[in-house]
Amino acid sequence: MIILRKKCPCCGFYTVDSDDEVIVDICDVCFWQYDVTAHEYPERIIGPNGISLNDARENYKKYGACKIKYAGSKWVREPLADELPELYE
Ligand SMILES: [Zn+2]
């Protein structure tokens, strides 16, 4: 079976289910909402996340969530074994 997943641009784990439809998934690991527009302009605050992708990446590194308020909450979790980048890259 081929697993089609996209990499979350915030935490870097493969948590985003991928198909040909518009992707509106929210990452289970860092709670970033996948947003192609925001991904093109990582320094800008665009779309549903309310935070720039660059800031979200920094927050994930420091707090394990795209926003400080999600740190340690039920909205974020550790990555699963089948979400690790080395399986896909
Ligand atoms: Zn993520």
PDB file of the backbone (N, CA, C, O) and the ligand in Angstrom, with CONECT records:
HET     ZN  A 101       1
ATOM      1  N   MET A   1       0.841  -1.197   0.000  1.00  0.00           N
ATOM      2  CA  MET A   1       0.000   0.000   0.000  1.00  0.00           C
ATOM      3  C   MET A   1       0.879   1.251   0.000  1.00  0.00           C
ATOM      4  O   MET A   1       1.848   1.352   0.752  1.00  0.00           O
ATOM      5  N   ILE A   2       0.522   2.175  -0.842  1.00  0.00           N
ATOM      6  CA  ILE A   2       1.258   3.436  -0.901  1.00  0.00           C
ATOM      7  C   ILE A   2       0.567   4.455  -0.008  1.00  0.00           C
ATOM      8  O   ILE A   2      -0.628   4.717  -0.140  1.00  0.00           O
ATOM      9  N   ILE A   3       1.330   5.009   0.882  1.00  0.00           N
ATOM     10  CA  ILE A   3       0.774   6.038   1.751  1.00  0.00           C
ATOM     11  C   ILE A   3       1.015   7.394   1.116  1.00  0.00           C
ATOM     12  O   ILE A   3       2.157   7.793   0.885  1.00  0.00           O
ATOM     13  N   LEU A   4      -0.064   8.093   0.839  1.00  0.00           N
ATOM     14  CA  LEU A   4       0.071   9.421   0.269  1.00  0.00           C
ATOM     15  C   LEU A   4      -0.117  10.446   1.365  1.00  0.00           C
ATOM     16  O   LEU A   4      -1.227  10.689   1.839  1.00  0.00           O
ATOM     17  N   ARG A   5       0.967  11.024   1.745  1.00  0.00           N
ATOM     18  CA  ARG A   5       0.883  12.053   2.775  1.00  0.00           C
ATOM     19  C   ARG A   5       1.796  13.188   2.428  1.00  0.00           C
ATOM     20  O   ARG A   5       2.814  13.013   1.757  1.00  0.00           O
ATOM     21  N   LYS A   6       1.425  14.346   2.888  1.00  0.00           N
ATOM     22  CA  LYS A   6       2.286  15.506   2.713  1.00  0.00           C
ATOM     23  C   LYS A   6       2.923  15.858   4.044  1.00  0.00           C
ATOM     24  O   LYS A   6       2.422  15.560   5.128  1.00  0.00           O
ATOM     25  N   LYS A   7       4.054  16.510   3.884  1.00  0.00           N
ATOM     26  CA  LYS A   7       4.803  16.929   5.047  1.00  0.00           C
ATOM     27  C   LYS A   7       4.185  18.199   5.619  1.00  0.00           C
ATOM     28  O   LYS A   7       3.894  19.151   4.895  1.00  0.00           O
ATOM     29  N   CYS A   8       4.000  18.190   6.892  1.00  0.00           N
ATOM     30  CA  CYS A   8       3.552  19.423   7.543  1.00  0.00           C
ATOM     31  C   CYS A   8       4.681  20.440   7.445  1.00  0.00           C
ATOM     32  O   CYS A   8       5.802  20.143   7.859  1.00  0.00           O
ATOM     33  N   PRO A   9       4.422  21.619   6.916  1.00  0.00           N
ATOM     34  CA  PRO A   9       5.499  22.596   6.729  1.00  0.00           C
ATOM     35  C   PRO A   9       5.968  23.214   8.043  1.00  0.00           C
ATOM     36  O   PRO A   9       6.998  23.885   8.096  1.00  0.00           O
ATOM     37  N   CYS A  10       5.206  22.981   9.087  1.00  0.00           N
ATOM     38  CA  CYS A  10       5.564  23.573  10.372  1.00  0.00           C
ATOM     39  C   CYS A  10       6.473  22.642  11.171  1.00  0.00           C
ATOM     40  O   CYS A  10       7.592  23.018  11.520  1.00  0.00           O
ATOM     41  N   CYS A  11       5.997  21.423  11.464  1.00  0.00           N
ATOM     42  CA  CYS A  11       6.784  20.531  12.322  1.00  0.00           C
ATOM     43  C   CYS A  11       7.670  19.587  11.522  1.00  0.00           C
ATOM     44  O   CYS A  11       8.632  19.043  12.063  1.00  0.00           O
ATOM     45  N   GLY A  12       7.359  19.377  10.214  1.00  0.00           N
ATOM     46  CA  GLY A  12       8.202  18.546   9.370  1.00  0.00           C
ATOM     47  C   GLY A  12       7.856  17.070   9.362  1.00  0.00           C
ATOM     48  O   GLY A  12       8.543  16.279   8.715  1.00  0.00           O
ATOM     49  N   PHE A  13       6.788  16.679  10.078  1.00  0.00           N
ATOM     50  CA  PHE A  13       6.363  15.287  10.045  1.00  0.00           C
ATOM     51  C   PHE A  13       5.261  15.088   9.004  1.00  0.00           C
ATOM     52  O   PHE A  13       4.552  16.025   8.638  1.00  0.00           O
ATOM     53  N   TYR A  14       5.137  13.850   8.540  1.00  0.00           N
ATOM     54  CA  TYR A  14       4.196  13.558   7.451  1.00  0.00           C
ATOM     55  C   TYR A  14       2.817  13.226   8.010  1.00  0.00           C
ATOM     56  O   TYR A  14       2.422  12.063   8.094  1.00  0.00           O
ATOM     57  N   THR A  15       2.113  14.254   8.380  1.00  0.00           N
ATOM     58  CA  THR A  15       0.831  14.088   9.058  1.00  0.00           C
ATOM     59  C   THR A  15      -0.353  14.449   8.191  1.00  0.00           C
ATOM     60  O   THR A  15      -1.496  14.209   8.581  1.00  0.00           O
ATOM     61  N   VAL A  16      -0.110  15.022   7.017  1.00  0.00           N
ATOM     62  CA  VAL A  16      -1.203  15.596   6.238  1.00  0.00           C
ATOM     63  C   VAL A  16      -1.646  14.611   5.165  1.00  0.00           C
ATOM     64  O   VAL A  16      -0.874  14.280   4.265  1.00  0.00           O
ATOM     65  N   ASP A  17      -2.879  14.144   5.257  1.00  0.00           N
ATOM     66  CA  ASP A  17      -3.422  13.245   4.242  1.00  0.00           C
ATOM     67  C   ASP A  17      -3.488  13.982   2.916  1.00  0.00           C
ATOM     68  O   ASP A  17      -3.941  15.124   2.844  1.00  0.00           O
ATOM     69  N   SER A  18      -3.035  13.319   1.883  1.00  0.00           N
ATOM     70  CA  SER A  18      -2.911  13.981   0.594  1.00  0.00           C
ATOM     71  C   SER A  18      -3.786  13.308  -0.447  1.00  0.00           C
ATOM     72  O   SER A  18      -3.769  12.085  -0.593  1.00  0.00           O
ATOM     73  N   ASP A  19      -4.551  14.117  -1.171  1.00  0.00           N
ATOM     74  CA  ASP A  19      -5.224  13.630  -2.371  1.00  0.00           C
ATOM     75  C   ASP A  19      -5.337  14.827  -3.312  1.00  0.00           C
ATOM     76  O   ASP A  19      -4.691  15.851  -3.094  1.00  0.00           O
ATOM     77  N   ASP A  20      -6.150  14.702  -4.350  1.00  0.00           N
ATOM     78  CA  ASP A  20      -6.194  15.789  -5.325  1.00  0.00           C
ATOM     79  C   ASP A  20      -7.118  16.932  -4.928  1.00  0.00           C
ATOM     80  O   ASP A  20      -7.134  17.982  -5.568  1.00  0.00           O
ATOM     81  N   GLU A  21      -7.880  16.717  -3.872  1.00  0.00           N
ATOM     82  CA  GLU A  21      -8.771  17.779  -3.419  1.00  0.00           C
ATOM     83  C   GLU A  21      -7.963  18.837  -2.670  1.00  0.00           C
ATOM     84  O   GLU A  21      -6.796  18.634  -2.334  1.00  0.00           O
ATOM     85  N   VAL A  22      -8.601  19.942  -2.425  1.00  0.00           N
ATOM     86  CA  VAL A  22      -7.965  20.976  -1.615  1.00  0.00           C
ATOM     87  C   VAL A  22      -7.731  20.429  -0.218  1.00  0.00           C
ATOM     88  O   VAL A  22      -8.620  19.844   0.400  1.00  0.00           O
ATOM     89  N   ILE A  23      -6.539  20.629   0.255  1.00  0.00           N
ATOM     90  CA  ILE A  23      -6.179  20.085   1.556  1.00  0.00           C
ATOM     91  C   ILE A  23      -6.461  21.119   2.645  1.00  0.00           C
ATOM     92  O   ILE A  23      -5.977  22.250   2.595  1.00  0.00           O
ATOM     93  N   VAL A  24      -7.248  20.703   3.618  1.00  0.00           N
ATOM     94  CA  VAL A  24      -7.549  21.613   4.731  1.00  0.00           C
ATOM     95  C   VAL A  24      -7.252  20.925   6.057  1.00  0.00           C
ATOM     96  O   VAL A  24      -7.823  21.263   7.094  1.00  0.00           O
ATOM     97  N   ASP A  25      -6.357  19.966   6.002  1.00  0.00           N
ATOM     98  CA  ASP A  25      -6.045  19.217   7.213  1.00  0.00           C
ATOM     99  C   ASP A  25      -5.329  20.073   8.260  1.00  0.00           C
ATOM    100  O   ASP A  25      -4.570  20.991   7.951  1.00  0.00           O
ATOM    101  N   ILE A  26      -5.607  19.726   9.479  1.00  0.00           N
ATOM    102  CA  ILE A  26      -4.843  20.311  10.574  1.00  0.00           C
ATOM    103  C   ILE A  26      -3.894  19.245  11.100  1.00  0.00           C
ATOM    104  O   ILE A  26      -4.289  18.107  11.352  1.00  0.00           O
ATOM    105  N   CYS A  27      -2.652  19.632  11.257  1.00  0.00           N
ATOM    106  CA  CYS A  27      -1.627  18.690  11.694  1.00  0.00           C
ATOM    107  C   CYS A  27      -1.909  18.226  13.131  1.00  0.00           C
ATOM    108  O   CYS A  27      -2.161  19.038  14.022  1.00  0.00           O
ATOM    109  N   ASP A  28      -1.861  16.907  13.333  1.00  0.00           N
ATOM    110  CA  ASP A  28      -2.109  16.349  14.668  1.00  0.00           C
ATOM    111  C   ASP A  28      -0.932  16.550  15.611  1.00  0.00           C
ATOM    112  O   ASP A  28      -1.076  16.476  16.831  1.00  0.00           O
ATOM    113  N   VAL A  29       0.236  16.806  15.025  1.00  0.00           N
ATOM    114  CA  VAL A  29       1.434  16.925  15.861  1.00  0.00           C
ATOM    115  C   VAL A  29       1.605  18.362  16.391  1.00  0.00           C
ATOM    116  O   VAL A  29       1.905  18.567  17.567  1.00  0.00           O
ATOM    117  N   CYS A  30       1.408  19.350  15.499  1.00  0.00           N
ATOM    118  CA  CYS A  30       1.685  20.732  15.914  1.00  0.00           C
ATOM    119  C   CYS A  30       0.480  21.662  15.829  1.00  0.00           C
ATOM    120  O   CYS A  30       0.553  22.813  16.260  1.00  0.00           O
ATOM    121  N   PHE A  31      -0.637  21.165  15.269  1.00  0.00           N
ATOM    122  CA  PHE A  31      -1.898  21.917  15.114  1.00  0.00           C
ATOM    123  C   PHE A  31      -1.827  23.021  14.069  1.00  0.00           C
ATOM    124  O   PHE A  31      -2.662  23.925  14.070  1.00  0.00           O
ATOM    125  N   TRP A  32      -0.864  22.963  13.199  1.00  0.00           N
ATOM    126  CA  TRP A  32      -0.828  23.878  12.060  1.00  0.00           C
ATOM    127  C   TRP A  32      -1.883  23.443  11.047  1.00  0.00           C
ATOM    128  O   TRP A  32      -2.000  22.257  10.740  1.00  0.00           O
ATOM    129  N   GLN A  33      -2.652  24.405  10.527  1.00  0.00           N
ATOM    130  CA  GLN A  33      -3.599  24.077   9.458  1.00  0.00           C
ATOM    131  C   GLN A  33      -2.916  24.230   8.113  1.00  0.00           C
ATOM    132  O   GLN A  33      -2.396  25.293   7.775  1.00  0.00           O
ATOM    133  N   TYR A  34      -2.929  23.141   7.351  1.00  0.00           N
ATOM    134  CA  TYR A  34      -2.279  23.131   6.043  1.00  0.00           C
ATOM    135  C   TYR A  34      -2.904  24.200   5.161  1.00  0.00           C
ATOM    136  O   TYR A  34      -4.125  24.239   5.005  1.00  0.00           O
ATOM    137  N   ASP A  35      -2.082  25.067   4.584  1.00  0.00           N
ATOM    138  CA  ASP A  35      -2.589  26.216   3.852  1.00  0.00           C
ATOM    139  C   ASP A  35      -1.571  26.586   2.785  1.00  0.00           C
ATOM    140  O   ASP A  35      -0.525  27.160   3.086  1.00  0.00           O
ATOM    141  N   VAL A  36      -1.886  26.250   1.522  1.00  0.00           N
ATOM    142  CA  VAL A  36      -0.893  26.440   0.462  1.00  0.00           C
ATOM    143  C   VAL A  36      -0.507  27.900   0.286  1.00  0.00           C
ATOM    144  O   VAL A  36       0.634  28.199  -0.067  1.00  0.00           O
ATOM    145  N   THR A  37      -1.437  28.806   0.526  1.00  0.00           N
ATOM    146  CA  THR A  37      -1.123  30.224   0.372  1.00  0.00           C
ATOM    147  C   THR A  37      -0.103  30.663   1.416  1.00  0.00           C
ATOM    148  O   THR A  37       0.883  31.328   1.098  1.00  0.00           O
ATOM    149  N   ALA A  38      -0.354  30.283   2.662  1.00  0.00           N
ATOM    150  CA  ALA A  38       0.586  30.640   3.729  1.00  0.00           C
ATOM    151  C   ALA A  38       1.962  30.036   3.462  1.00  0.00           C
ATOM    152  O   ALA A  38       2.983  30.625   3.819  1.00  0.00           O
ATOM    153  N   HIS A  39       1.988  28.861   2.834  1.00  0.00           N
ATOM    154  CA  HIS A  39       3.260  28.196   2.592  1.00  0.00           C
ATOM    155  C   HIS A  39       4.100  28.940   1.561  1.00  0.00           C
ATOM    156  O   HIS A  39       5.328  28.846   1.567  1.00  0.00           O
ATOM    157  N   GLU A  40       3.435  29.680   0.675  1.00  0.00           N
ATOM    158  CA  GLU A  40       4.178  30.461  -0.317  1.00  0.00           C
ATOM    159  C   GLU A  40       4.748  31.736   0.283  1.00  0.00           C
ATOM    160  O   GLU A  40       5.716  32.294  -0.235  1.00  0.00           O
ATOM    161  N   TYR A  41       4.151  32.194   1.369  1.00  0.00           N
ATOM    162  CA  TYR A  41       4.584  33.441   2.013  1.00  0.00           C
ATOM    163  C   TYR A  41       4.819  33.189   3.496  1.00  0.00           C
ATOM    164  O   TYR A  41       4.067  33.676   4.340  1.00  0.00           O
ATOM    165  N   PRO A  42       5.862  32.426   3.812  1.00  0.00           N
ATOM    166  CA  PRO A  42       6.048  31.973   5.195  1.00  0.00           C
ATOM    167  C   PRO A  42       6.301  33.097   6.193  1.00  0.00           C
ATOM    168  O   PRO A  42       6.200  32.892   7.402  1.00  0.00           O
ATOM    169  N   GLU A  43       6.629  34.279   5.692  1.00  0.00           N
ATOM    170  CA  GLU A  43       6.897  35.384   6.620  1.00  0.00           C
ATOM    171  C   GLU A  43       5.641  36.190   6.923  1.00  0.00           C
ATOM    172  O   GLU A  43       5.657  37.066   7.788  1.00  0.00           O
ATOM    173  N   ARG A  44       4.546  35.896   6.210  1.00  0.00           N
ATOM    174  CA  ARG A  44       3.327  36.694   6.392  1.00  0.00           C
ATOM    175  C   ARG A  44       2.271  35.946   7.200  1.00  0.00           C
ATOM    176  O   ARG A  44       2.230  34.716   7.225  1.00  0.00           O
ATOM    177  N   ILE A  45       1.440  36.712   7.843  1.00  0.00           N
ATOM    178  CA  ILE A  45       0.307  36.137   8.562  1.00  0.00           C
ATOM    179  C   ILE A  45      -0.875  36.081   7.601  1.00  0.00           C
ATOM    180  O   ILE A  45      -1.475  37.104   7.273  1.00  0.00           O
ATOM    181  N   ILE A  46      -1.197  34.875   7.159  1.00  0.00           N
ATOM    182  CA  ILE A  46      -2.255  34.683   6.167  1.00  0.00           C
ATOM    183  C   ILE A  46      -3.118  33.519   6.615  1.00  0.00           C
ATOM    184  O   ILE A  46      -2.629  32.569   7.226  1.00  0.00           O
ATOM    185  N   GLY A  47      -4.404  33.598   6.308  1.00  0.00           N
ATOM    186  CA  GLY A  47      -5.275  32.439   6.421  1.00  0.00           C
ATOM    187  C   GLY A  47      -5.627  32.052   7.837  1.00  0.00           C
ATOM    188  O   GLY A  47      -5.500  32.845   8.770  1.00  0.00           O
ATOM    189  N   PRO A  48      -6.078  30.803   7.982  1.00  0.00           N
ATOM    190  CA  PRO A  48      -6.715  30.370   9.224  1.00  0.00           C
ATOM    191  C   PRO A  48      -5.783  30.256  10.416  1.00  0.00           C
ATOM    192  O   PRO A  48      -6.250  30.219  11.555  1.00  0.00           O
ATOM    193  N   ASN A  49      -4.496  30.200  10.190  1.00  0.00           N
ATOM    194  CA  ASN A  49      -3.603  29.974  11.326  1.00  0.00           C
ATOM    195  C   ASN A  49      -3.416  31.225  12.198  1.00  0.00           C
ATOM    196  O   ASN A  49      -3.180  31.116  13.402  1.00  0.00           O
ATOM    197  N   GLY A  50      -3.520  32.391  11.595  1.00  0.00           N
ATOM    198  CA  GLY A  50      -3.379  33.619  12.374  1.00  0.00           C
ATOM    199  C   GLY A  50      -1.969  33.868  12.870  1.00  0.00           C
ATOM    200  O   GLY A  50      -1.753  34.645  13.800  1.00  0.00           O
ATOM    201  N   ILE A  51      -1.022  33.209  12.250  1.00  0.00           N
ATOM    202  CA  ILE A  51       0.380  33.327  12.644  1.00  0.00           C
ATOM    203  C   ILE A  51       1.188  33.004  11.390  1.00  0.00           C
ATOM    204  O   ILE A  51       0.752  32.198  10.568  1.00  0.00           O
ATOM    205  N   SER A  52       2.338  33.610  11.234  1.00  0.00           N
ATOM    206  CA  SER A  52       3.132  33.291  10.051  1.00  0.00           C
ATOM    207  C   SER A  52       3.756  31.903  10.207  1.00  0.00           C
ATOM    208  O   SER A  52       3.977  31.418  11.316  1.00  0.00           O
ATOM    209  N   LEU A  53       4.030  31.287   9.068  1.00  0.00           N
ATOM    210  CA  LEU A  53       4.625  29.950   9.111  1.00  0.00           C
ATOM    211  C   LEU A  53       5.991  29.987   9.795  1.00  0.00           C
ATOM    212  O   LEU A  53       6.345  29.067  10.532  1.00  0.00           O
ATOM    213  N   ASN A  54       6.743  31.030   9.555  1.00  0.00           N
ATOM    214  CA  ASN A  54       8.055  31.125  10.205  1.00  0.00           C
ATOM    215  C   ASN A  54       7.933  31.156  11.726  1.00  0.00           C
ATOM    216  O   ASN A  54       8.687  30.488  12.434  1.00  0.00           O
ATOM    217  N   ASP A  55       6.978  31.937  12.219  1.00  0.00           N
ATOM    218  CA  ASP A  55       6.771  31.991  13.668  1.00  0.00           C
ATOM    219  C   ASP A  55       6.274  30.648  14.199  1.00  0.00           C
ATOM    220  O   ASP A  55       6.676  30.206  15.275  1.00  0.00           O
ATOM    221  N   ALA A  56       5.396  30.007  13.431  1.00  0.00           N
ATOM    222  CA  ALA A  56       4.867  28.706  13.852  1.00  0.00           C
ATOM    223  C   ALA A  56       5.984  27.671  13.963  1.00  0.00           C
ATOM    224  O   ALA A  56       6.002  26.859  14.888  1.00  0.00           O
ATOM    225  N   ARG A  57       6.923  27.709  13.001  1.00  0.00           N
ATOM    226  CA  ARG A  57       8.063  26.773  13.054  1.00  0.00           C
ATOM    227  C   ARG A  57       8.904  27.004  14.308  1.00  0.00           C
ATOM    228  O   ARG A  57       9.329  26.061  14.975  1.00  0.00           O
ATOM    229  N   GLU A  58       9.130  28.273  14.608  1.00  0.00           N
ATOM    230  CA  GLU A  58       9.898  28.590  15.818  1.00  0.00           C
ATOM    231  C   GLU A  58       9.160  28.094  17.056  1.00  0.00           C
ATOM    232  O   GLU A  58       9.773  27.538  17.968  1.00  0.00           O
ATOM    233  N   ASN A  59       7.858  28.292  17.088  1.00  0.00           N
ATOM    234  CA  ASN A  59       7.081  27.829  18.240  1.00  0.00           C
ATOM    235  C   ASN A  59       7.143  26.313  18.374  1.00  0.00           C
ATOM    236  O   ASN A  59       7.245  25.779  19.479  1.00  0.00           O
ATOM    237  N   TYR A  60       7.080  25.624  17.227  1.00  0.00           N
ATOM    238  CA  TYR A  60       7.148  24.162  17.320  1.00  0.00           C
ATOM    239  C   TYR A  60       8.480  23.716  17.901  1.00  0.00           C
ATOM    240  O   TYR A  60       8.532  22.802  18.723  1.00  0.00           O
ATOM    241  N   LYS A  61       9.554  24.366  17.471  1.00  0.00           N
ATOM    242  CA  LYS A  61      10.880  23.992  17.987  1.00  0.00           C
ATOM    243  C   LYS A  61      10.960  24.203  19.499  1.00  0.00           C
ATOM    244  O   LYS A  61      11.534  23.392  20.225  1.00  0.00           O
ATOM    245  N   LYS A  62      10.378  25.298  19.949  1.00  0.00           N
ATOM    246  CA  LYS A  62      10.487  25.638  21.371  1.00  0.00           C
ATOM    247  C   LYS A  62       9.447  24.941  22.235  1.00  0.00           C
ATOM    248  O   LYS A  62       9.744  24.487  23.340  1.00  0.00           O
ATOM    249  N   TYR A  63       8.219  24.860  21.716  1.00  0.00           N
ATOM    250  CA  TYR A  63       7.098  24.438  22.576  1.00  0.00           C
ATOM    251  C   TYR A  63       6.408  23.149  22.116  1.00  0.00           C
ATOM    252  O   TYR A  63       5.562  22.621  22.837  1.00  0.00           O
ATOM    253  N   GLY A  64       6.752  22.636  20.936  1.00  0.00           N
ATOM    254  CA  GLY A  64       6.091  21.431  20.441  1.00  0.00           C
ATOM    255  C   GLY A  64       4.693  21.676  19.930  1.00  0.00           C
ATOM    256  O   GLY A  64       3.882  20.751  19.867  1.00  0.00           O
ATOM    257  N   ALA A  65       4.397  22.917  19.562  1.00  0.00           N
ATOM    258  CA  ALA A  65       3.090  23.268  18.991  1.00  0.00           C
ATOM    259  C   ALA A  65       3.264  24.522  18.152  1.00  0.00           C
ATOM    260  O   ALA A  65       4.201  25.290  18.366  1.00  0.00           O
ATOM    261  N   CYS A  66       2.343  24.738  17.175  1.00  0.00           N
ATOM    262  CA  CYS A  66       2.511  25.890  16.286  1.00  0.00           C
ATOM    263  C   CYS A  66       2.246  27.201  17.010  1.00  0.00           C
ATOM    264  O   CYS A  66       2.730  28.256  16.601  1.00  0.00           O
ATOM    265  N   LYS A  67       1.474  27.126  18.088  1.00  0.00           N
ATOM    266  CA  LYS A  67       1.253  28.306  18.928  1.00  0.00           C
ATOM    267  C   LYS A  67       1.491  27.911  20.368  1.00  0.00           C
ATOM    268  O   LYS A  67       1.261  26.771  20.771  1.00  0.00           O
ATOM    269  N   ILE A  68       1.953  28.876  21.127  1.00  0.00           N
ATOM    270  CA  ILE A  68       2.265  28.591  22.533  1.00  0.00           C
ATOM    271  C   ILE A  68       1.036  28.078  23.268  1.00  0.00           C
ATOM    272  O   ILE A  68       1.143  27.204  24.129  1.00  0.00           O
ATOM    273  N   LYS A  69      -0.131  28.617  22.931  1.00  0.00           N
ATOM    274  CA  LYS A  69      -1.336  28.229  23.672  1.00  0.00           C
ATOM    275  C   LYS A  69      -1.715  26.758  23.465  1.00  0.00           C
ATOM    276  O   LYS A  69      -2.486  26.208  24.252  1.00  0.00           O
ATOM    277  N   TYR A  70      -1.191  26.121  22.431  1.00  0.00           N
ATOM    278  CA  TYR A  70      -1.484  24.699  22.217  1.00  0.00           C
ATOM    279  C   TYR A  70      -0.443  23.785  22.848  1.00  0.00           C
ATOM    280  O   TYR A  70      -0.608  22.565  22.858  1.00  0.00           O
ATOM    281  N   ALA A  71       0.612  24.365  23.365  1.00  0.00           N
ATOM    282  CA  ALA A  71       1.682  23.542  23.932  1.00  0.00           C
ATOM    283  C   ALA A  71       1.143  22.683  25.068  1.00  0.00           C
ATOM    284  O   ALA A  71       0.492  23.188  25.982  1.00  0.00           O
ATOM    285  N   GLY A  72       1.414  21.400  25.006  1.00  0.00           N
ATOM    286  CA  GLY A  72       0.987  20.487  26.060  1.00  0.00           C
ATOM    287  C   GLY A  72      -0.503  20.208  26.084  1.00  0.00           C
ATOM    288  O   GLY A  72      -0.987  19.564  27.015  1.00  0.00           O
ATOM    289  N   SER A  73      -1.252  20.677  25.080  1.00  0.00           N
ATOM    290  CA  SER A  73      -2.698  20.485  25.074  1.00  0.00           C
ATOM    291  C   SER A  73      -3.065  19.198  24.342  1.00  0.00           C
ATOM    292  O   SER A  73      -2.201  18.520  23.786  1.00  0.00           O
ATOM    293  N   LYS A  74      -4.354  18.871  24.348  1.00  0.00           N
ATOM    294  CA  LYS A  74      -4.840  17.690  23.636  1.00  0.00           C
ATOM    295  C   LYS A  74      -4.771  17.869  22.118  1.00  0.00           C
ATOM    296  O   LYS A  74      -4.954  16.903  21.378  1.00  0.00           O
ATOM    297  N   TRP A  75      -4.514  19.081  21.650  1.00  0.00           N
ATOM    298  CA  TRP A  75      -4.499  19.342  20.205  1.00  0.00           C
ATOM    299  C   TRP A  75      -3.184  18.944  19.561  1.00  0.00           C
ATOM    300  O   TRP A  75      -3.095  18.869  18.335  1.00  0.00           O
ATOM    301  N   VAL A  76      -2.179  18.692  20.351  1.00  0.00           N
ATOM    302  CA  VAL A  76      -0.882  18.305  19.794  1.00  0.00           C
ATOM    303  C   VAL A  76      -0.445  16.974  20.407  1.00  0.00           C
ATOM    304  O   VAL A  76      -0.892  16.602  21.492  1.00  0.00           O
ATOM    305  N   ARG A  77       0.427  16.271  19.705  1.00  0.00           N
ATOM    306  CA  ARG A  77       0.935  14.994  20.201  1.00  0.00           C
ATOM    307  C   ARG A  77       2.293  14.721  19.580  1.00  0.00           C
ATOM    308  O   ARG A  77       2.743  15.426  18.677  1.00  0.00           O
ATOM    309  N   GLU A  78       2.931  13.675  20.092  1.00  0.00           N
ATOM    310  CA  GLU A  78       4.188  13.239  19.503  1.00  0.00           C
ATOM    311  C   GLU A  78       3.910  12.616  18.131  1.00  0.00           C
ATOM    312  O   GLU A  78       2.837  12.048  17.924  1.00  0.00           O
ATOM    313  N   PRO A  79       4.853  12.713  17.196  1.00  0.00           N
ATOM    314  CA  PRO A  79       4.658  12.064  15.893  1.00  0.00           C
ATOM    315  C   PRO A  79       4.629  10.539  16.023  1.00  0.00           C
ATOM    316  O   PRO A  79       5.291   9.968  16.890  1.00  0.00           O
ATOM    317  N   LEU A  80       3.853   9.890  15.151  1.00  0.00           N
ATOM    318  CA  LEU A  80       3.777   8.433  15.126  1.00  0.00           C
ATOM    319  C   LEU A  80       4.916   7.875  14.275  1.00  0.00           C
ATOM    320  O   LEU A  80       5.560   8.592  13.509  1.00  0.00           O
ATOM    321  N   ALA A  81       5.142   6.565  14.439  1.00  0.00           N
ATOM    322  CA  ALA A  81       6.240   5.914  13.715  1.00  0.00           C
ATOM    323  C   ALA A  81       6.087   6.052  12.204  1.00  0.00           C
ATOM    324  O   ALA A  81       7.088   6.146  11.493  1.00  0.00           O
ATOM    325  N   ASP A  82       4.853   6.067  11.699  1.00  0.00           N
ATOM    326  CA  ASP A  82       4.678   6.155  10.242  1.00  0.00           C
ATOM    327  C   ASP A  82       4.578   7.594   9.736  1.00  0.00           C
ATOM    328  O   ASP A  82       4.197   7.819   8.587  1.00  0.00           O
ATOM    329  N   GLU A  83       4.911   8.551  10.567  1.00  0.00           N
ATOM    330  CA  GLU A  83       4.909   9.955  10.150  1.00  0.00           C
ATOM    331  C   GLU A  83       6.315  10.546  10.087  1.00  0.00           C
ATOM    332  O   GLU A  83       6.487  11.729   9.793  1.00  0.00           O
ATOM    333  N   LEU A  84       7.300   9.727  10.361  1.00  0.00           N
ATOM    334  CA  LEU A  84       8.671  10.239  10.431  1.00  0.00           C
ATOM    335  C   LEU A  84       9.210  10.520   9.029  1.00  0.00           C
ATOM    336  O   LEU A  84       8.999   9.730   8.109  1.00  0.00           O
ATOM    337  N   PRO A  85       9.904  11.644   8.871  1.00  0.00           N
ATOM    338  CA  PRO A  85      10.389  12.052   7.545  1.00  0.00           C
ATOM    339  C   PRO A  85      11.264  11.007   6.867  1.00  0.00           C
ATOM    340  O   PRO A  85      11.232  10.885   5.642  1.00  0.00           O
ATOM    341  N   GLU A  86      12.044  10.253   7.631  1.00  0.00           N
ATOM    342  CA  GLU A  86      12.975   9.305   6.984  1.00  0.00           C
ATOM    343  C   GLU A  86      12.247   8.205   6.205  1.00  0.00           C
ATOM    344  O   GLU A  86      12.861   7.545   5.366  1.00  0.00           O
ATOM    345  N   LEU A  87      10.962   7.995   6.465  1.00  0.00           N
ATOM    346  CA  LEU A  87      10.202   7.019   5.699  1.00  0.00           C
ATOM    347  C   LEU A  87       9.859   7.532   4.301  1.00  0.00           C
ATOM    348  O   LEU A  87       9.563   6.741   3.405  1.00  0.00           O
ATOM    349  N   TYR A  88       9.897   8.835   4.115  1.00  0.00           N
ATOM    350  CA  TYR A  88       9.403   9.436   2.884  1.00  0.00           C
ATOM    351  C   TYR A  88      10.489  10.130   2.064  1.00  0.00           C
ATOM    352  O   TYR A  88      10.297  10.401   0.879  1.00  0.00           O
ATOM    353  N   GLU A  89      11.630  10.417   2.694  1.00  0.00           N
ATOM    354  CA  GLU A  89      12.635  11.230   2.003  1.00  0.00           C
ATOM    355  C   GLU A  89      13.840  10.407   1.611  1.00  0.00           C
ATOM    356  O   GLU A  89      14.782  10.934   1.020  1.00  0.00           O
TER     357      GLU A  89
HETATM  358 ZN    ZN A 101       2.783  19.865  12.024  1.00  0.00          ZN2+
END
